[in-house]
Amino acid sequence: MKIRILGPFQVTTSTGADITPSAPKLRAVLALLALNADTVVRIDQLMSELWEDNPPRSASTTLQTYIYQLRKLLRNTSQSDDFLETTQTGYILRIPTDTLDAKIFEDRVAAGREHLNAGNLNHAAAGLAAALEMWRGPMLGAASMGPILQAETVRLEELRKTALEQRFDADLELGRHRQLIGELAALVAENPMDEGIRYRQMLAMYRSGRRVEALTSYQQLRTVLSEELGLEPCMELQKLHLCILGEDPVLDYVESSNAGRMGTLLGVRPRQLPPDVALVGRDAQIREVERIFGTRDSGSVVVEISGAPGAGKTSLAIRAGHAVKDDFPDGQLWAELCTADGELVTAGEVLGDFLRAAGFADSRIPNDTNMRARMFRSWTATNRVLIVLDDVVRADQVLPLLPGGTGSGVIVVSRRVLGLRPTGVVRATPLTRRASSRMLANLLGADRIGDDIAAATRIIESCEGNAAVLQAICDTLLQRPHWPLDRVLEEATLDTVPGHFSPTRQPGREVLLKILGRTHDLLSAAAQSAFHTLVVLDGPVSKLMAAQMLCATNDYAEAVLEELVEFHLFDVTPTVGEFMYELAGMFRGAATALVGMQEIPRAG
């Protein structure tokens, strides 16, 4: 049995006969089940697809009738009634992987892309061409579809467009520019404002010795964009236009048996990752990031790096980004979503920076955040880029920044648990004593530590595995090479000005107060008030105990305790019948000092 949806709907029996389900809604049920083969399609999803928000009273009975008719169709098609299973919540269609043309199409595109990335251009061009030949017209014959099938149509059409452009890229790298001109001309006629197709057409024309026609095509695009949208061609097309005018040799085709895949369509490859850093004690986390990115089968990978204040999350993200960046040849983007003053950076601001880094002129970047997000998704849909978002505070900062297509990756660094449903989560746990010792030796050198092992041990113990604290202590010792190691452990004393230290300062305590204060300021007023009250405790507290201390209900106490856990300020331990919450040990002294320096906030 074969099910074809990339064009007119068609089911082919094992004997080669074609059967088309007559009822449009029956076709929709089969298409939805087929696209989600081996996965439960819930009854409410089927209802939504068939009737959206206005199901008739007889919807359940009608759906059962469609399922009955579908069973008959499948039985007549394959002499088997084992394909369609009923569960408590919906239905599962069990079909072989080579049954649905859409699944075969996606597999062929993925294989072609792998060849393209590996530089196997002939295999890439052939594989992508074979995938594209499976399309026989608009998906499902452009029949009326509900919201789920419409969304799936958009996804597959976008994948088709990407595959077509990548096939052109492979053919251009192989020197087939003359053979492409006719096909590209037809596509330009159908989509006169498609800048990606126009770019490839101009390049193919120029390489074929048709420079005037390439320049004419640019002017045609410029005219239609100006008349329809009031826009100029994108920056990359403007650059290509100038290169053609100047007959820049960079555009010439150079035959090479080792030719690799083309870069980004627009020739811009942002490289925004900060310089790589040397880390100790993070090998397991780096391997986990690499493993998560290596398991990508569809869609973009999102890795969330989370941990307590000062745990070294940013350094871990930088090292991880450099470890995987070769898998994203079209660029790496970096953004910090919280300023040093604690102000949140909006997604719209970040999108503007990303689009400029991708080569889009300011005049082409819309003001509306949603429009910027759509433009960014369109660009990433045809490119493989790594996006690193540092110091994220809320999930809504991230969602508009997620890429389109299937080849990009995202690393999200957050001081709280975001609930993003990422592909994987990596925790920046406290450094072990061994890792802390290696970090101290790497930063100070064996000669500086010398025989003063006891002082080095006390420094390590005082940091309790907090990377930022240990870094601050080492920085101070490096700035003062004449100090003995013990000097840096002298107790800090507060002067009469809140938040300032006397000349005798402990750098570790100072930096811990700073990073703890930044996280504290991001808490809700209710959580801040609870933090001020609960930090005086020497041990764990239940929600019942916290409710009594806060003069609040149990639900209120649990909510603020869970927020403190989300921000990694409190640890939680399950016990029989309840959870126990406790201030993370490394913050105890600093938290008490911080509370003493601030007014107690009032929730509500």
Summary of the structure (lengths in Angstrom):
residues: 604
radius of gyration: 30.0
end to end distance: 63.4
largest distance: 91.2
contacts: 1914
relative contact order: 0.06
helix: 54%
strand: 11%
